[in-house]
C-alpha cells in the first residue's frame, strides 16, 4: 500500500511540514492544481485570498487564486475502495467541516483493507 498527500505548497515547504509532523508518507507538490482534475478534488476559490496568501505564499502564482480542498481516497490497485471529498464550504483554513478524524481514517482503512 502507498500513502501520499498532495498540496499546493512547494516541495521544500512540504518537506519541512512532513519532518515537523513526523509524517510516514510522501507529500507531493501540485502548485498548478493538476491533481484536481485527475482525482476529482474540489478546489476552493471562495476563502479569503488575503488570509490564504499569508499562510500559503505559493498561491500568488496560481491563476485561479485557489487551493485544493481536503480529500481522502483509498485505492487497492486500480479499484477505488473509498472516497471522501470536502464539498461543503470551509469553515476556516485549519479544519474542514465533516472531515474524518485521523482515527476515523485509520478505522476505515483497516476495515476496507482487511475485510
Secondary structure, 3 states (H helix, E strand, C coil): CCCEEEECCCHHHHHHHHHHHCCCCEEEECCCCHHHHHHCCCEECCCCHHHHHHHCHHHHHCCCCCEECCEEEEEECCEEEEEEECCCCCCCCCCCCCCCCHHHHHHHHHHHHHC
